[in-house]
Amino acid sequence: MRDDGTNDSRLADPCGGNRVDLPLVLRSKFELVNTSPQPRSTTTSTGTREIRLRILVVGDDTVASTRYRILAHLPALHAAGFDPKVVFQESRPARRLLRLPLRLLDEIRDLRQAADSDLLLIHRRCYPAFFAPLLRRKNRPMVFDIDDAIYLPSPVESNSRIARYRYRRNFDTTAAAADLVLCGNRVLAERVGEKRKVIVPTAVDCGRFHPDALGVVEHPTAGWVGHSSNLVYLEALAGPLREIAWRHPGFKLIVVADRRPRLEGVPVEYRPWTLEDEVGCFRGIGIGLMPLDDSRWTRAKCAFKLLQYMALGIPSVASPVGMNREIIEQGRNGLLAMTDEDWISGLDELIGQPAKRREIGCAGRETVERSFDLPLVSDRLLKALIWVMKNPARAHKLS
C-alpha cells in the first residue's frame, strides 16, 4: 500500500476515464462497497435476503472461459448472498441455415431469463443492436464480462468486411447497454473506451493448481496445453524446437490438445485433453511454452495458460505479447522470447540449469498467489457486482 492510500497490485486499473475504483484500487474512498446491498431479492428459509443473479454464458461447462470466469466464482457468490443461475447456450448445429433461427430462440430465452433477476451478468455473449437494449429495459443493472477480443472474428473464422462489421457492432451495442464492463486485461479495457469498466483478471485456483499435484520433473521436457485452434502458434516454433532437440538428446515436447500438432522433426508426446484430469494434463512438463504472434487478437488474450504454468511452479517461456509482458519480469518469474534465437536461448538456459528452473518456477508461483489466486479475484468480482447494484449507470445518466 502506498502513502496515498492506493494499492500497487497488478489488479489496479490503468484505464482512466470512467473506470470503477474498487477497494483494491482506492480503499479509503470506496469502503462502502463492502456493505450489504439492498436490491429487490428473494428470501431464504433462514430469513436472509438473496440477490437473484442471472448469468448468460457462452457455450457450456466445458468452455474454459465459462469455467474459470464464472463457474469458479459460484461458491463465493453464494456465500456473499447471491442466488446465481447460469444459463448455458444451446449447442449450434453444423448446418448454417439452422443457426440463425436457433440463435433467435436463444436470445428470446435470454430475455425471459433476464426478466426474472435483480442483476444480469453476460459473459462473452454479444447481441444485435435491436436486442441488446431490451436486456436492460427494466430497472436492473447489467454487467458485461469479456476476456478475449470478441469484437473481432477469431483467426479461424471468416475475416470478411461484413464479418468484421457484425462482430464490432454486436460488441459495441452490448457494451453500450451495460452498466459496467468487466475486462480481463488492460487491452480490453482500452477497447471498451469511455464506458464504466474494471479489470477483473481470470483467476487460477492455487489450491488445485499446486506444484505438489505434479511432482518434480528432472528430464529435459517442454510442454504446451491448449485448444487446437491455437496450435498454429506452437507449430510456428518447429525450427527452434528441432534445434533444442538436436542440442539436448532425450528432449521431448508434451502437447495436450484435441488434435496432434504438426511438428516434423520434433519428438512429441501427444495426450488428448480431458476435463476430468485437467491438472494432471500438466504432469511431466518441465518448461511451459506460450508462443503467440503479435496481432490485435493475441494482444487481447488474458495469458491464462501462462498463469496455469506459473501456479504449478512450471518455469515458462512466452512471447512478449499483450498481458504476457505485464506478468513476466524477464529472468525473474519467466522468460520472454520474440525471435527464434530468443526461444532457443531461453530453452537452452532452462534445460541446462535446473537451479534456474526451480528459482523461476517458485517466483512464478508467488506471482499468481499474490495477484491471480481465486479468492482474491472472487473478492474483486463481488465488490464490482455490489458496486454496480448501488451505482447503476442510469442513476448517473451514463449509457
Residue pairs with C-beta under 8 A, 6 or more apart in sequence:
1 7
1 8
1 27
2 8
5 26
5 27
5 28
5 29
6 12
6 25
6 26
7 24
7 25
7 27
9 24
9 370
9 371
10 201
10 326
10 327
10 371
11 24
11 25
11 199
11 200
11 201
11 371
11 376
11 377
11 380
12 24
12 25
12 199
13 19
13 20
13 21
13 25
13 189
13 197
13 198
13 199
14 186
14 189
15 183
15 186
15 189
15 190
15 197
15 198
15 199
17 193
17 194
18 194
18 195
18 196
18 197
18 398
19 189
19 196
19 197
19 198
20 180
20 196
20 197
20 198
20 384
20 387
20 388
21 29
21 30
22 30
22 33
22 198
22 380
22 383
22 384
22 387
23 30
23 31
23 33
23 34
23 383
24 380
24 383
30 387
32 390
33 383
33 386
33 387
33 390
34 383
34 386
36 81
37 51
37 386
37 389
37 390
39 51
39 118
39 119
39 389
40 118
41 49
41 50
41 51
41 52
41 83
41 118
42 49
42 50
42 52
42 83
43 49
43 50
44 50
48 81
49 81
50 81
50 82
50 83
51 81
51 82
51 83
51 118
51 119
51 389
52 83
52 85
52 116
52 117
52 118
52 119
53 77
53 82
53 83
53 84
53 85
53 117
53 118
53 119
53 120
53 121
53 385
54 84
54 85
54 87
54 113
54 114
54 116
54 117
54 119
54 120
54 121
55 70
55 84
55 85
55 86
55 87
55 121
55 122
55 123
56 87
56 110
56 113
56 114
56 120
56 121
56 122
56 123
56 125
57 63
57 66
57 70
57 86
57 87
57 88
57 89
57 123
57 124
57 125
58 65
58 66
58 89
58 123
58 124
58 125
59 66
59 88
59 89
60 66
60 88
60 89
60 91
61 67
61 71
61 88
62 275
64 227
64 304
65 123
65 124
65 147
65 148
65 202
66 88
66 123
66 124
68 202
68 203
68 204
68 304
69 123
69 145
69 147
69 184
69 202
69 203
70 86
70 121
70 123
70 145
71 86
72 203
72 205
72 374
72 378
73 203
73 374
73 377
73 378
73 381
74 84
74 86
76 375
76 378
76 379
76 381
76 382
77 84
77 378
77 382
78 84
80 382
80 386
82 119
82 385
85 113
85 117
87 109
87 110
87 113
89 106
89 125
90 102
90 105
90 106
92 99
92 102
93 99
93 102
107 127
107 128
107 131
110 125
110 135
111 131
111 134
111 135
114 120
114 135
114 140
114 142
115 138
117 140
118 140
118 389
119 140
119 141
119 142
119 143
119 385
119 388
119 389
120 135
120 136
120 140
120 141
120 142
120 143
121 142
121 143
121 145
121 385
122 135
122 142
122 143
122 144
122 145
122 174
122 178
123 145
124 145
124 146
124 147
124 148
124 150
125 174
126 150
126 151
126 167
126 170
126 171
126 173
126 174
127 135
127 170
127 173
127 174
127 177
128 169
128 170
128 173
129 169
129 170
129 173
132 170
132 173
132 174
132 176
132 177
133 173
133 177
135 142
135 177
136 142
136 177
136 178
136 179
139 394
141 179
141 180
141 388
141 389
141 392
141 393
142 177
142 178
142 179
143 178
143 179
143 180
143 181
143 182
143 384
143 385
143 388
144 174
144 175
144 177
144 178
144 180
144 181
144 182
145 181
145 182
145 200
146 181
146 182
146 183
146 184
146 188
146 192
147 184
147 185
147 188
147 202
147 302
148 184
148 188
148 300
148 301
148 302
149 187
149 188
149 191
149 296
149 297
149 299
149 300
149 301
150 167
150 171
151 167
151 168
151 171
151 172
151 191
152 164
152 167
152 168
152 296
152 297
153 159
153 163
153 164
153 167
154 229
154 297
155 229
155 232
155 295
155 297
156 229
157 163
175 181
175 192
175 195
176 195
176 399
177 399
178 195
178 393
179 196
179 388
179 392
179 393
179 394
180 196
180 197
180 198
180 384
180 387
180 388
180 393
181 189
181 192
181 195
181 196
181 197
181 198
182 197
182 198
182 200
182 381
182 384
183 189
183 192
183 197
183 198
183 199
183 200
184 199
184 200
184 201
184 202
184 302
185 199
185 201
185 300
185 301
185 302
185 303
185 322
185 323
185 326
186 199
186 323
186 326
187 299
187 300
187 322
187 323
188 300
189 197
189 199
191 300
196 393
196 398
198 380
198 384
200 377
200 380
200 381
200 384
201 302
201 371
201 372
201 377
202 302
202 304
202 307
202 372
202 377
203 372
203 373
203 374
203 376
203 377
203 378
204 304
204 307
204 308
204 311
204 368
204 372
204 373
204 374
205 373
205 374
206 311
206 365
206 368
206 369
206 373
206 374
207 374
208 279
209 279
209 308
209 311
209 312
210 311
210 312
211 312
211 313
211 361
211 365
213 279
213 280
213 312
214 279
214 282
214 283
214 284
214 285
214 312
214 313
214 314
215 283
217 284
217 285
217 286
218 286
218 354
219 250
219 286
220 248
220 250
220 251
220 252
220 286
220 351
221 251
221 252
221 253
221 254
221 284
221 285
221 286
221 287
222 241
222 244
222 251
222 252
222 253
222 254
222 285
222 286
222 287
222 288
222 289
222 347
223 253
223 254
223 255
223 256
223 282
223 284
223 285
223 286
223 287
223 288
223 289
223 314
224 234
224 253
224 254
224 255
224 256
224 257
224 261
224 288
224 289
224 290
225 255
225 256
225 257
225 273
225 281
225 282
225 285
225 305
225 308
226 234
226 256
226 257
226 305
227 257
227 258
228 257
228 258
228 259
231 255
231 257
231 259
231 261
231 262
233 291
233 292
233 293
233 298
233 319
234 255
234 261
234 263
234 289
234 291
235 261
235 262
235 263
236 291
236 293
237 289
237 291
237 340
237 343
238 263
238 264
238 265
238 266
239 340
240 340
240 343
240 344
240 347
241 253
241 263
241 266
242 265
242 266
243 344
244 251
244 344
244 347
244 348
244 351
245 251
245 252
245 265
245 266
245 267
247 348
248 348
248 351
251 267
251 351
252 267
252 268
252 269
253 263
253 266
253 267
253 268
253 269
254 268
254 269
254 271
254 284
254 285
255 261
255 263
255 268
255 269
255 270
255 271
256 270
256 271
256 272
256 273
256 281
256 282
257 270
257 272
257 273
258 272
258 273
260 268
260 270
261 268
261 270
269 284
271 281
273 281
274 281
279 312
282 288
282 308
282 309
282 312
282 314
285 309
285 314
286 314
286 315
286 350
286 351
286 357
287 314
287 315
287 316
287 317
287 347
287 350
287 351
287 357
288 305
288 306
288 308
288 309
288 310
288 314
288 315
288 316
288 317
289 316
289 317
289 318
290 303
290 305
290 306
290 309
290 316
290 317
290 318
290 319
290 324
291 318
291 319
291 337
291 343
292 298
292 301
292 318
292 319
292 321
292 322
292 324
293 319
293 321
294 319
294 321
298 319
298 321
298 322
299 321
299 322
300 322
301 321
301 322
301 323
302 323
303 318
303 322
303 323
303 324
303 326
303 327
306 316
306 318
306 324
306 327
306 328
306 334
307 327
307 368
307 372
309 315
309 316
309 364
310 316
310 327
310 333
310 334
310 361
310 364
310 365
310 367
310 368
311 364
311 365
311 368
311 369
311 372
312 365
313 361
313 362
313 364
313 365
314 361
314 364
315 334
315 335
315 350
315 356
315 357
315 358
315 360
315 361
315 364
316 328
316 334
316 335
316 360
316 364
317 334
317 335
317 336
317 337
317 343
317 346
317 347
317 350
318 324
318 328
318 334
318 335
318 336
318 337
319 336
319 337
319 338
320 328
320 336
320 337
320 338
324 336
325 336
327 333
327 334
327 367
328 334
328 335
328 336
329 363
330 336
331 360
332 360
332 363
333 360
333 363
333 364
333 366
333 367
334 360
334 364
335 346
335 349
335 350
335 360
336 342
337 343
337 345
337 346
349 356
350 356
350 357
350 360
393 399
